Amino acid sequence: MMHGQTFGLGRRITAIAGQNGSMKSTLLGMIGEPFRFREHKDENGDAYRTIDNNYFELAFSDAFKFSDGPDGPERAGEHVWFATIDKDIYPKEIYRAFTDARTSKKVNDIRTWAGTSKASGEKHVQIPVIYLSLKRLVPIGEEKKIKHTPANLTIKEKEFFEKYHRRILLIDQQMKSAEYVESQNKATLGFATDEYNSLANSAGQDNIGKVLLAILSFKRLKERMRDEYKGGLLLIDEVDATLYPAAQVQLLRALLRFANDLNLQIVFTTHSPELLRTMDDEVYQKDCKLLFLETRDSETAIYEKLPIGRAIAHLCGETVAPEAMRKIGVFSEDSSTRIFLKGLLPAKLKKSLDIKNISLGEGELNNLRKAGLRDFKESVIVYDGDIDVKRPAYKSSNSVALPGGAAPEVVFYRFLRELDERDDFWDRLPGGYTKQVCFLDYSHIDEPSVLEAKKWFGREKDANRFGRGCSKLINRWIGAHSAEKKKFVDSFISAYESVGGKYSDSN
């Protein structure tokens, strides 16, 4: 069962991973169910079809099977899910799909229904979908009736098929012809050479043939619709099945290219550690996303930001080393960064962090992050406030910058410089500490350089002017900048959760 779960898709590719029985295929079907494409007509007034003569939609029987289990049959109305779709495609804020009984009135004769109700005008969203079910993996050799005929492809389509069939499977042989192979369970493109025809294709070749047939269908649709074409959705169940690891990686690279060229959202289920490791590479991170499903006590949870190492360990029935699971690492520029950071974060959150006592310049920190080293990919990176982490050179889901817009020492200098001499902050500090004493030898400097601010702050900190961990200074700054503090903490929590942390401020 799956209750109360929310998730988003990747920019181009979304992988749904998890152990057997975690409802991956069900979720894949739920993603595709809201969409149909029959309202769009070709020049003859007919609905557009794929090359293998199917509608651009998910076949209900491929995606959904309802249960007559020990707790009783599943009934109409027991399954409801919602989707938020780009308003240029679907103008309403929320889209709803739900189960409904067919006219036969049988207890378990259920279909899905789209829209907010069954009222007139409620219908599926008009986006082309191709769903590749596990039927495509039935071995040709086990089929009873098989037809293989020359594929009705253009010269460019045949060249495309040969190019990517060979590239994905790393095949040296040249293709003599592309054949259309049809059986009771599937239709696919076969790769025939001088040595063998399509009936001798391996299961992996069949799989890739079916994937490329889908891509060619979208290519043909785009060419026929021209400016009316807006993109589509490709769903693949068990994308890695029958493929050896190198072919899995090549397929991922090809799918990303197809997604960009044809404006596709591609969603697939997988058990492949190799695919997950490849998606975790920095080259793919902006376009790819992992949804990891885990079932406990019959309830399935969806994790959007689970570190790849932990996902793979779960797939393999292993555990991550306890010391790696205990706390999330934090890398920062220097000791002043860490002082400010510790003063800003809630105590409960700090207990779950391993704030590294290592000082790295922002250039070094950024280069190590971009190098893709595991320690930096699975930790939070904290820059000083003078770094704009929204810039492409610094942007990543696990990077944040301190508030204040400058190095911490400059932030503190500016704040105390503007603080009134009569502010009770000065009275709370020991030894008759005053603003005049604070800026002794610096009274002539209104706007210090970073070096000057560092020297000033080091002197005051070493003299223990601002309390343990500079807590009195930081708390007074927070009192005047509560909104900035909250915004930073929210950003930090987001970065923390992007590398697998979980945080709730409830007791």
C-alpha positions in Angstrom: 0.0 0.0 0.0 1.1 3.6 -0.6 -0.5 6.4 1.4 0.3 10.1 1.8 3.5 10.0 -0.4 4.6 12.9 -2.6 7.4 13.2 -5.1 8.6 15.1 -8.2 10.1 13.9 -11.5 13.6 14.6 -12.7 14.2 17.2 -15.4 14.5 14.5 -18.1 15.0 11.1 -16.6 13.6 9.6 -13.4 14.6 6.1 -12.1 12.3 4.3 -9.8 14.4 1.8 -7.8 13.7 -0.6 -4.9 13.5 -4.2 -4.0 10.9 -6.6 -5.4 7.4 -6.0 -4.2 8.0 -2.3 -3.5 5.3 -1.2 -6.0 7.7 0.2 -8.6 5.6 -0.9 -11.6 2.4 0.3 -10.0 3.9 3.8 -9.5 5.1 3.8 -13.1 1.5 3.0 -14.2 0.1 5.8 -11.9 2.5 8.3 -13.6 1.3 7.4 -17.0 -2.4 6.9 -16.4 -3.5 10.6 -16.5 -2.5 11.0 -20.1 -4.0 10.2 -23.5 -3.6 11.5 -27.0 -6.6 10.4 -29.1 -8.0 13.9 -29.4 -5.1 14.9 -31.7 -5.8 13.9 -35.3 -3.6 13.4 -38.3 -4.3 14.8 -41.8 -6.8 11.9 -42.4 -8.7 12.7 -39.2 -7.4 9.6 -37.4 -5.7 9.6 -34.0 -2.0 9.4 -34.2 -0.5 6.0 -33.6 2.9 4.5 -33.0 4.9 2.7 -35.7 3.6 -0.6 -34.3 0.1 0.8 -34.7 -0.8 1.5 -31.0 -2.3 4.6 -29.5 0.1 6.8 -27.6 -1.2 5.7 -24.2 -0.8 3.3 -21.4 -2.7 0.0 -21.8 -4.6 -0.5 -18.6 -4.0 -4.2 -18.4 -0.2 -3.7 -18.7 0.0 -1.5 -15.6 -2.7 -2.5 -13.2 -3.8 -5.7 -11.6 -6.3 -5.5 -8.7 -6.2 -7.9 -5.8 -8.6 -10.5 -4.4 -6.4 -11.0 -1.4 -7.1 -12.3 2.1 -8.3 -8.9 3.2 -10.9 -8.9 0.6 -11.1 -7.6 -3.0 -10.0 -4.1 -3.9 -12.9 -2.0 -4.7 -13.7 1.1 -6.9 -12.9 4.4 -5.2 -10.2 3.0 -3.0 -7.4 4.4 -5.1 -7.0 8.1 -5.6 -3.9 10.1 -6.6 -3.1 13.6 -7.6 -0.7 15.3 -10.0 0.6 18.8 -10.5 1.2 19.4 -14.2 2.8 22.3 -16.1 0.0 24.8 -16.5 0.8 25.3 -20.1 -0.3 21.7 -20.5 -3.0 21.4 -17.9 -4.5 24.7 -16.7 -5.9 23.5 -13.4 -3.6 23.4 -10.4 -4.2 19.8 -9.4 -5.2 16.8 -11.5 -6.9 13.7 -10.0 -7.1 10.1 -11.1 -9.2 7.5 -9.3 -10.6 4.0 -9.7 -14.1 3.5 -10.9 -16.3 0.4 -11.5 -17.0 -0.7 -15.0 -20.6 -1.2 -16.2 -20.5 -4.9 -15.6 -20.8 -4.3 -11.8 -18.4 -7.0 -11.0 -16.6 -6.5 -7.6 -13.2 -6.5 -9.1 -13.9 -5.1 -12.5 -12.2 -1.8 -12.0 -10.8 0.9 -14.3 -9.1 4.2 -13.7 -10.9 7.5 -14.3 -9.2 10.8 -15.0 -10.0 14.4 -13.9 -11.6 15.9 -10.7 -14.8 14.0 -11.2 -16.8 12.0 -13.8 -18.6 15.2 -14.9 -18.7 16.3 -18.5 -15.5 18.0 -19.6 -13.3 16.1 -17.2 -10.8 14.0 -19.2 -7.3 12.8 -19.6 -4.5 15.3 -20.2 -3.6 15.2 -23.9 0.1 14.2 -24.0 1.5 11.2 -26.0 2.6 8.3 -23.8 4.4 5.1 -24.7 4.5 2.4 -22.0 7.0 -0.5 -22.4 5.8 -3.3 -20.2 7.6 -6.6 -19.3 5.9 -8.2 -22.3 8.7 -6.9 -24.4 11.1 -9.3 -22.6 9.3 -12.5 -23.6 12.0 -14.4 -25.5 11.3 -14.8 -29.2 12.3 -18.4 -29.0 9.4 -19.1 -26.6 6.7 -17.5 -28.8 4.6 -19.8 -30.9 3.7 -17.6 -33.8 6.2 -15.1 -35.1 6.1 -12.9 -38.1 9.2 -11.0 -39.3 9.0 -8.7 -42.3 11.0 -5.8 -43.6 10.5 -2.8 -41.3 8.5 0.0 -42.9 11.1 2.6 -42.0 12.6 5.5 -43.9 16.3 5.5 -44.8 17.0 7.9 -42.0 15.0 5.8 -39.5 17.0 2.7 -40.5 20.3 4.5 -40.1 19.1 5.8 -36.7 18.1 2.3 -35.6 21.4 0.7 -36.7 23.5 3.5 -35.1 22.0 3.2 -31.7 21.5 -0.5 -31.7 25.2 -1.0 -32.3 26.2 1.9 -30.0 24.1 0.8 -27.0 25.0 -2.9 -27.3 28.6 -2.3 -28.4 28.1 -4.5 -31.5 30.7 -4.5 -34.3 28.5 -6.2 -36.9 26.8 -4.1 -39.6 23.1 -4.3 -40.1 21.9 -5.8 -43.4 18.3 -4.9 -42.7 15.8 -3.8 -40.1 13.0 -6.3 -39.6 9.6 -5.8 -37.9 9.1 -8.8 -35.6 5.6 -9.5 -34.3 4.3 -12.1 -31.9 1.4 -12.7 -29.6 3.0 -10.7 -26.8 5.0 -8.0 -28.5 6.2 -6.1 -31.6 9.8 -5.0 -31.9 12.5 -4.0 -34.4 14.9 -6.8 -35.2 18.6 -6.4 -36.3 19.5 -8.7 -39.2 23.0 -9.2 -40.4 24.7 -11.3 -43.1 25.1 -14.1 -40.4 21.7 -14.1 -38.8 18.2 -12.7 -39.0 16.0 -11.1 -36.3 14.8 -14.5 -35.0 18.3 -15.1 -33.7 18.4 -11.8 -31.8 19.3 -12.0 -28.1 16.8 -10.9 -25.4 19.0 -7.8 -25.0 18.7 -7.0 -28.7 14.9 -7.5 -28.5 14.8 -5.1 -25.5 16.8 -2.4 -27.3 14.8 -2.9 -30.5 11.6 -2.2 -28.6 13.1 0.9 -26.9 14.3 2.3 -30.2 10.9 1.5 -31.8 9.4 3.8 -29.2 11.9 6.5 -29.8 11.3 6.3 -33.6 7.6 6.6 -33.0 8.1 9.9 -31.1 10.5 11.1 -33.8 7.9 10.4 -36.5 5.2 12.1 -34.4 7.4 15.2 -34.0 8.0 15.4 -37.7 4.3 14.9 -38.6 3.0 17.4 -36.0 5.7 20.0 -36.4 5.0 23.1 -34.3 2.0 21.4 -32.6 4.3 18.8 -31.1 5.0 19.6 -27.4 6.9 16.5 -26.2 5.8 13.2 -24.6 6.3 10.6 -21.8 8.2 7.4 -22.2 7.7 4.8 -19.4 9.9 1.6 -19.3 9.4 -1.2 -16.8 12.7 -2.9 -15.8 14.8 -0.9 -18.2 18.0 -2.8 -17.4 16.6 -6.3 -17.8 18.5 -8.5 -20.2 21.3 -5.9 -20.6 24.9 -6.3 -19.3 26.3 -3.4 -17.3 28.1 -1.6 -20.1 25.0 -1.7 -22.3 23.0 -0.3 -19.4 25.3 2.7 -19.2 25.2 3.2 -22.9 21.4 3.1 -22.9 21.2 5.7 -20.2 23.4 8.0 -22.2 21.3 7.5 -25.3 18.0 8.0 -23.4 19.2 11.3 -22.1 20.0 12.4 -25.7 16.6 11.3 -26.9 14.9 13.1 -24.0 16.6 16.4 -24.9 16.1 16.0 -28.7 12.4 15.1 -28.4 11.4 16.9 -25.3 10.6 13.7 -23.4 10.1 12.8 -19.8 11.5 9.3 -19.4 10.7 7.3 -16.3 11.9 3.7 -15.8 12.1 1.1 -13.0 15.4 -0.6 -12.3 17.3 -2.8 -9.9 20.7 -1.9 -11.5 23.5 -0.6 -9.2 25.4 0.3 -12.3 22.7 2.6 -13.6 22.3 4.3 -10.2 26.1 4.9 -10.0 26.1 6.4 -13.5 23.1 8.7 -12.7 25.0 9.9 -9.6 27.8 11.3 -11.8 27.8 15.1 -11.9 27.3 15.0 -15.7 23.8 13.4 -15.2 22.7 14.9 -11.9 20.9 18.0 -13.3 18.8 15.9 -15.7 18.3 12.7 -13.7 16.6 11.8 -10.4 16.2 8.7 -8.3 13.0 7.8 -6.5 13.8 4.9 -4.1 10.9 2.8 -2.8 11.0 0.9 0.4 8.2 -1.2 1.9 7.8 -1.9 5.6 4.8 -3.6 7.1 3.0 -3.4 3.8 3.4 0.4 3.5 5.6 1.8 0.8 7.7 5.0 1.3 9.2 7.1 -1.5 12.6 8.6 -0.9 13.7 11.4 -3.2 17.1 12.3 -1.8 18.6 9.0 -0.7 22.3 8.9 -1.3 23.2 6.4 -4.0 25.5 4.4 -1.7 22.6 3.7 0.6 20.2 2.9 -2.2 22.6 0.4 -3.6 23.3 -1.1 -0.2 19.6 -1.6 0.3 19.2 -3.3 -3.2 22.0 -5.6 -2.3 20.7 -6.5 1.1 23.7 -4.9 2.8 24.1 -2.0 5.3 26.2 1.1 5.1 28.9 1.2 7.7 27.4 2.6 10.9 30.0 5.4 11.1 28.9 6.6 7.7 25.3 6.6 8.7 25.6 8.3 12.0 26.2 11.9 11.0 26.2 14.0 7.8 29.5 15.7 7.1 29.8 19.5 6.8 32.8 21.2 5.0 33.3 24.9 5.3 35.9 27.7 4.6 37.4 28.3 8.0 36.9 28.5 11.7 34.9 31.8 11.6 32.5 30.1 9.1 32.0 27.3 11.6 31.5 29.6 14.5 28.8 31.5 12.7 27.2 28.2 11.4 27.0 26.6 14.8 25.4 29.8 16.2 22.7 29.7 13.6 21.7 26.1 13.5 19.2 24.5 16.0 20.9 22.3 18.6 18.9 19.2 17.5 20.2 19.6 13.9 23.8 20.1 15.1 23.7 16.7 16.9 23.3 15.0 13.5 26.2 16.8 11.9 29.9 16.1 11.6 31.2 19.6 11.1 34.7 19.0 9.8 37.5 21.0 11.5 39.2 21.6 8.1 39.7 25.0 6.6 39.5 25.2 2.8 39.4 28.3 0.6 36.2 28.7 -1.4 38.1 27.8 -4.6 39.5 24.6 -3.1 36.1 23.8 -1.6 34.4 24.3 -4.9 36.9 22.3 -6.9 36.7 19.4 -4.5 32.9 19.5 -4.8 33.0 19.6 -8.6 35.5 16.7 -8.7 32.8 14.4 -7.5 34.6 13.0 -4.5 32.2 10.9 -2.4 33.0 12.8 0.9 32.0 16.0 -0.7 29.0 14.7 -2.7 27.5 13.2 0.5 28.2 16.2 2.7 26.9 19.8 3.1 29.2 22.5 1.7 29.0 25.8 3.5 30.5 28.9 1.9 30.9 32.4 3.4 28.2 34.9 2.6 30.2 36.6 -0.2 29.6 33.5 -2.5 26.5 33.4 -4.6 25.6 29.7 -4.6 23.0 30.3 -7.3 25.7 31.0 -9.8 26.3 28.0 -12.2 29.9 27.7 -11.0 28.8 27.1 -7.4 25.3 25.8 -7.7 24.5 22.3 -6.3 21.8 20.9 -4.1 24.2 20.4 -1.2 25.7 23.9 -1.2 24.7 26.8 1.0 26.1 30.3 1.8 26.0 32.0 5.2 23.8 35.0 5.6 25.0 38.6 5.6 26.5 38.8 2.1 30.1 38.9 3.2 32.7 36.9 5.2 31.5 36.3 8.8 34.2 38.7 10.2 33.0 41.5 8.0 29.3 40.8 8.8 30.1 41.0 12.5 32.2 44.1 12.1 29.5 45.9 10.2 26.8 44.9 12.7 28.6 46.1 15.8 29.9 49.2 14.1 26.2 50.2 13.5 25.0 49.1 16.9 24.1 51.9 19.2 26.5 52.5 22.2 23.5 52.4 24.5 22.3 49.0 23.2 22.1 46.5 26.1 24.3 44.1 24.2 27.3 46.0 25.6 26.0 45.8 29.2 25.7 42.0 29.0 29.4 41.6 28.2 31.9 41.2 31.1 34.5 43.7 32.3 33.0 47.0 31.3 33.2 46.1 27.6 32.1 49.0 25.4 31.8 49.9 21.8 34.9 52.1 22.2 36.9 49.2 23.5 35.6 46.8 20.8 37.0 49.0 18.0 40.2 50.2 19.7 42.7 50.8 16.9 39.9 50.4 14.3 37.8 53.5 15.0 38.9 55.1 11.8 37.8 52.2 9.6 34.1 52.2 8.7 34.3 49.5 6.0 37.1 47.1 6.6 38.8 44.8 4.2 38.4 41.1 4.8 42.0 40.9 6.2 41.3 43.8 8.5 38.1 42.3 9.7 39.8 38.9 10.3 42.5 40.5 12.4 39.9 42.5 14.4 37.6 39.5 15.0 40.5 37.2 15.9 41.6 39.7 18.6 38.2 40.0 20.1 37.4 36.3 19.9 40.7 35.3 21.5 40.0 37.7 24.4 36.7 35.9 24.8 34.8 39.1 24.4 31.6 37.6 22.9 30.9 34.6 25.0 31.5 30.9 24.4 31.5 30.2 20.7 30.7 34.0 20.2 27.1 33.1 21.2 26.3 36.5 22.6 27.3 38.3 19.5 25.6 35.8 17.2 22.4 35.8 19.2 22.3 39.6 19.1 22.8 39.5 15.3 20.0 36.9 15.0 17.7 39.2 17.0 18.1 41.9 14.4 18.1 39.5 11.4 15.5 36.8 12.3 14.2 36.5 8.7 17.7 36.0 7.3 18.5 33.4 9.9 15.3 31.5 9.1 16.0 31.6 5.4 19.5 30.2 5.9 18.4 27.4 8.3 15.7 26.4 5.8 18.4 26.3 3.0 20.7 24.3 5.2 18.0 21.7 6.0 17.3 21.4 2.3 21.0 20.8 1.5 21.2 18.4 4.5 18.2 16.4 3.2 19.6 16.3 -0.3 22.4 14.1 0.9 20.2 11.8 2.9 19.6 13.5 6.2 16.2 13.7 7.8 15.2 16.5 10.0 12.0 17.5 11.9 11.9 20.4 14.3 9.2 18.7 16.4 10.0 17.2 19.7 
